[in-house]
Amino acid sequence: MTDDRSRHDRITNHPTPGEGNSLAVWTAAKHPLRVAINYVVVWLVRLSPSLRLKRWLLRRIGVTVGEGVSWGLEATPDVFWPELITVEEYAIVGYDATVLCHEFLQDEYRTGEVVIGERAMIGAGAIVLPGVEIGADARVAANSLVTEDVPPGETVAGVPATPMGSEHRTA
């Protein structure tokens, strides 16, 4: 991991005008045609069994994808800002995992880059929030919600994800 700031320090806030929530005015944030194209490509990525095709498609929508990346079936990259995702060499994104680079809120939306380090593993059904960095050789357990950075070599699990191991367990 190259950035010592917390996830929240790496997130960009974008205030939205007027009444209503930021999702109600999403077309001011991202062109609808770009989102539609991303959606179709993401749908193909989710369903394709070919890892080579998945990597090729992900790169077409702006995801930085390293050599040997394995993107699991039904795994979903951010549809609005896929260009904020970096998946480094030989990382695994498991079945039905979700990598988000945006949060639509009441008065603003937020965006943040997500970096998944070399040989990191994201378990099935896990959700990674915007601005999170997952270090090299780190592991995220299935169905975990990653709200903070995961140091290299660390294993995290839970909602929110916390470090696993005897030194981290409480009675």
KENU-390140 format. One line per 4 residues: number of its first residue (from 1); for each residue x, y, z of N, C-alpha, C. Coordinates in pm, whole numbers, m for minus. Example, Ala and Ser with C-alpha at 12.3 -4.5 7.8 and 13.67 -1.06 7.14 Angstrom:
KENU-390140
1	1319/m569/780/1230/m450/780/1320/m330/780; 1285/m225/708/1367/m106/714/1290/3/787 $
This chain:
KENU-390140
1	85/m116/0/0/0/0/89/123/0; 54/217/m82/140/332/m100/89/458/m32; m34/461/13/m95/582/67/m121/563/215; m62/647/299/m77/634/444/m203/700/498 $
5	m278/768/412/m401/833/457/m511/728/475; m612/760/556/m724/668/574/m815/672/451; m902/575/442/m999/568/333/m1075/699/320; m1118/756/432/m1199/878/427/m1119/998/376 $
9	m989/998/401/m904/1106/350/m883/1096/199; m901/976/143/m880/954/m1/m1009/969/m82; m1119/991/m15/m1248/1005/m83/m1271/1151/m120; m1325/1173/m240/m1359/1307/m285/m1509/1328/m267 $
13	m1546/1437/m201/m1687/1470/m180/m1733/1561/m294; m1852/1532/m348/m1910/1611/m457/m2049/1656/m412; m2064/1780/m363/m2196/1829/m323/m2293/1829/m441; m2420/1801/m412/m2523/1803/m517/m2620/1916/m488 $
17	m2662/1986/m593/m2751/2101/m576/m2896/2060/m555; m2971/2151/m496/m3116/2135/m487/m3161/2036/m382; m3292/2014/m384/m3352/1920/m289/m3341/1778/m342; m3363/1684/m255/m3356/1544/m294/m3217/1489/m269 $
21	m3203/1361/m293/m3074/1297/m268/m2987/1297/m393; m2861/1265/m376/m2767/1272/m488/m2795/1168/m596; m2852/1055/m561/m2884/955/m662/m2993/1005/m757; m3081/1091/m707/m3188/1144/m791/m3135/1231/m905 $
25	m3013/1281/m891/m2953/1365/m994/m2823/1302/m1047; m2819/1170/m1053/m2697/1100/m1093/m2651/1137/m1234; m2743/1178/m1320/m2704/1212/m1457/m2617/1337/m1464; m2617/1417/m1358/m2527/1532/m1352/m2385/1487/m1313 $
29	m2374/1369/m1252/m2245/1317/m1209/m2173/1239/m1319; m2248/1164/m1398/m2189/1078/m1500/m2286/1071/m1618; m2234/1077/m1738/m2318/1076/m1857/m2396/944/m1865; m2526/950/m1887/m2608/829/m1891/m2563/726/m1995 $
33	m2513/771/m2110/m2466/677/m2211/m2343/601/m2161; m2252/671/m2092/m2134/604/m2037/m2175/499/m1935; m2271/532/m1848/m2318/437/m1748/m2387/318/m1816; m2465/343/m1920/m2532/235/m1993/m2431/141/m2057 $
37	m2328/196/m2118/m2224/112/m2179/m2152/32/m2071; m2115/99/m1962/m2051/29/m1850/m2138/m85/m1799; m2268/m60/m1787/m2360/m160/m1735/m2362/m285/m1824; m2367/m266/m1953/m2368/m380/m2046/m2238/m458/m2035 $
41	m2125/m386/m2029/m1996/m452/m2018/m1986/m527/m1884; m2030/m463/m1777/m2027/m528/m1645/m2113/m654/m1646; m2228/m648/m1710/m2316/m765/m1721/m2242/m881/m1790; m2170/m850/m1897/m2092/m952/m1968/m1979/m1006/m1880 $
45	m1912/m917/m1806/m1804/m959/m1716/m1859/m1053/m1610; m1974/m1021/m1555/m2033/m1103/m1448/m2067/m1244/m1497; m2109/m1257/m1622/m2158/m1386/m1671/m2055/m1469/m1746; m1951/m1408/m1797/m1854/m1481/m1877/m1769/m1574/m1791 $
49	m1751/m1699/m1835/m1661/m1788/m1762/m1514/m1767/m1799; m1487/m1692/m1905/m1350/m1673/m1954/m1278/m1561/m1878; m1172/m1597/m1805/m1095/m1496/m1733/m1026/m1400/m1829; m979/m1451/m1941/m914/m1365/m2041/m1013/m1261/m2093 $
53	m1135/m1303/m2126/m1237/m1210/m2174/m1273/m1109/m2065; m1287/m1156/m1941/m1319/m1065/m1831/m1214/m956/m1818; m1086/m994/m1820/m979/m895/m1808/m985/m795/m1923; m1007/m845/m2044/m1015/m759/m2162/m1132/m661/m2150 $
57	m1249/m711/m2110/m1368/m626/m2095/m1349/m522/m1983; m1293/m564/m1871/m1270/m471/m1760/m1179/m357/m1804; m1077/m391/m1880/m986/m285/m1929/m1059/m189/m2023; m1156/m237/m2100/m1230/m151/m2193/m1310/m44/m2122 $
61	m1352/m70/m1997/m1430/30/m1923/m1342/108/m1825; m1211/87/m1832/m1120/170/m1755/m1059/108/m1631; m1097/m15/m1596/m1037/m81/m1480/m891/m112/m1513; m801/m84/m1420/m661/m123/m1436/m648/m266/m1386 $
65	m615/m357/m1477/m614/m500/m1447/m475/m555/m1474; m413/m611/m1371/m280/m669/m1385/m284/m806/m1448; m166/m855/m1480/m150/m988/m1539/m202/m1095/m1443; m271/m1193/m1498/m314/m1308/m1421/m425/m1283/m1321 $
69	m494/m1171/m1329/m605/m1142/m1238/m720/m1240/m1265; m779/m1292/m1159/m896/m1380/m1170/m1016/m1306/m1114; m1115/m1282/m1201/m1237/m1210/m1164/m1350/m1312/m1164; m1407/m1342/m1048/m1504/m1449/m1033/m1638/m1422/m1100 $
73	m1712/m1531/m1123/m1848/m1518/m1177/m1932/m1431/m1085; m2016/m1350/m1145/m2109/m1262/m1076/m2042/m1150/m996; m1908/m1142/m995/m1841/m1032/m927/m1866/m903/m1004; m1887/m793/m931/m1932/m668/m992/m1837/m553/m962 $
77	m1779/m494/m1067/m1704/m370/m1046/m1801/m252/m1044; m1758/m140/m992/m1839/m19/m990/m1884/17/m1132; m2014/38/m1150/m2069/69/m1283/m2050/216/m1319; m2050/303/m1220/m2038/446/m1247/m1892/489/m1268 $
81	m1801/443/m1185/m1660/485/m1192/m1566/365/m1193; m1575/277/m1292/m1484/161/m1295/m1339/202/m1314; m1316/320/m1370/m1179/368/m1393/m1105/397/m1263; m1174/393/m1150/m1110/415/m1020/m1067/284/m955 $
85	m1080/172/m1025/m1042/41/m971/m908/m2/m1029; m819/m47/m940/m693/m109/m980/m687/m247/m915; m667/m349/m998/m651/m486/m948/m513/m532/m996; m422/m549/m902/m284/m581/m938/m264/m729/m968 $
89	m147/m763/m1016/m114/m895/m1067/m159/m1009/m976; m221/m1107/m1038/m258/m1235/m977/m355/m1223/m859; m421/m1110/m845/m524/m1097/m741/m647/m1178/m782; m727/m1213/m683/m851/m1287/m705/m966/m1205/m647 $
93	m1067/m1181/m729/m1192/m1121/m682/m1296/m1231/m692; m1346/m1276/m578/m1430/m1396/m570/m1572/m1378/m619; m1640/m1491/m628/m1778/m1501/m674/m1866/m1399/m603; m1940/m1320/m681/m2040/m1227/m631/m1985/m1116/m540 $
97	m1854/m1092/m546/m1796/m980/m472/m1832/m850/m543; m1832/m739/m470/m1864/m607/m527/m1755/m509/m488; m1704/m436/m588/m1603/m334/m565/m1667/m200/m600; m1691/m116/m498/m1757/13/m516/m1657/127/m511 $
101	m1674/224/m600/m1591/344/m601/m1675/468/m578; m1802/451/m545/m1888/566/m521/m1988/535/m411; m2038/642/m349/m2147/635/m251/m2240/752/m279; m2364/725/m314/m2463/831/m330/m2529/854/m194 $
105	m2526/979/m147/m2580/1015/m17/m2688/1122/m35; m2738/1179/73/m2845/1277/64/m2803/1405/m8; m2697/1470/38/m2659/1601/m14/m2531/1601/m96; m2474/1484/m116/m2350/1473/m191/m2333/1329/m237 $
109	m2240/1312/m329/m2192/1178/m358/m2042/1179/m338; m1985/1062/m313/m1843/1051/m285/m1782/950/m382; m1659/977/m422/m1586/883/m507/m1449/858/m446; m1397/739/m469/m1264/706/m421/m1207/586/m492 $
113	m1079/592/m520/m1011/481/m587/m1004/360/m495; m1016/242/m553/m997/116/m481/m878/45/m544; m783/4/m458/m666/m69/m505/m665/m206/m437; m660/m310/m520/m650/m447/m471/m510/m494/m508 $
117	m428/m519/m408/m286/m546/m427/m256/m680/m491; m130/m694/m528/m80/m815/m593/m107/m937/m506; m164/m1039/m566/m194/m1168/m503/m292/m1157/m386; m364/m1047/m374/m467/m1034/m272/m586/m1121/m312 $
121	m666/m1158/m214/m784/m1240/m240/m906/m1176/m175; m1011/m1159/m254/m1138/m1106/m204/m1238/m1222/m208; m1294/m1258/m95/m1383/m1373/m87/m1519/m1349/m149; m1590/m1459/m170/m1723/m1456/m230/m1817/m1366/m150 $
125	m1891/m1281/m221/m1992/m1198/m159/m1938/m1080/m80; m1808/m1060/m79/m1751/m946/m4/m1783/m816/m76; m1788/m707/0/m1810/m573/m55/m1693/m486/m11; m1632/m418/m109/m1521/m328/m83/m1571/m186/m110 $
129	m1558/m97/m11/m1609/39/m23/m1507/133/m88; m1554/248/m135/m1466/344/m202/m1350/390/m114; m1233/411/m177/m1117/461/m107/m1034/357/m36; m1077/231/m39/m1007/125/33/m888/74/m47 $
133	m779/48/23/m663/m19/m35/m645/m152/35; m636/m258/m45/m614/m393/7/m472/m430/m34; m388/m456/64/m246/m477/39/m214/m608/m30; m91/m619/m76/m43/m740/m141/m57/m859/m46 $
137	m101/m971/m100/m116/m1097/m27/m217/m1089/88; m299/m984/92/m404/m974/194/m521/m1063/153; m604/m1098/252/m719/m1184/228/m843/m1125/294; m952/m1121/219/m1080/m1075/271/m1174/m1194/269 $
141	m1227/m1230/386/m1315/m1347/396/m1448/m1322/325; m1513/m1431/290/m1642/m1426/223/m1742/m1344/304; m1828/m1270/234/m1937/m1192/293/m1892/m1082/389; m1769/m1038/376/m1717/m930/461/m1747/m795/397 $
145	m1755/m692/480/m1771/m555/435/m1643/m480/469; m1566/m443/366/m1436/m380/386/m1454/m229/388; m1444/m171/508/m1465/m28/527/m1334/46/551; m1226/m27/575/m1095/32/604/m989/m44/525 $
149	m871/15/512/m761/m49/442/m725/m182/508; m674/m274/426/m626/m403/474/m476/m407/448; m394/m414/553/m249/m415/533/m203/m538/455; m88/m528/390/m33/m644/319/m24/m766/410 $
153	m64/m881/358/m54/m1006/430/m160/m1030/536; m245/m932/564/m347/m943/669/m468/m1021/618; m536/m1089/710/m664/m1154/680/m771/m1083/761; m880/m1041/694/m990/m974/762/m1120/m1047/734 $
157	m1214/m1033/827/m1345/m1096/811/m1447/m1019/892; m1573/m1027/847/m1683/m971/924/m1742/m846/865; m1840/m793/940/m1911/m672/901/m1911/m578/1022; m1827/m476/1021/m1724/m447/922/m1608/m544/938 $
161	m1528/m557/833/m1415/m650/835/m1310/m605/936; m1267/m700/1018/m1162/m674/1116/m1058/m786/1105; m937/m761/1154/m831/m862/1142/m868/m992/1213; m828/m1102/1152/m847/m1234/1212/m715/m1279/1273 $
165	m721/m1381/1354/m600/m1436/1414/m608/m1430/1564; m533/m1516/1631/m542/m1527/1777/m507/m1396/1846; m413/m1318/1791/m374/m1193/1856/m481/m1085/1846; m581/m1105/1759/m685/m1005/1740/m819/m1046/1801 $
169	m831/m1168/1848/m959/m1216/1900/m981/m1168/2043; m1109/m1143/2074/m1144/m1107/2211/m1229/m1219/2270; m1229/m1231/2402/m1304/m1337/2469/m1451/m1311/2467 $
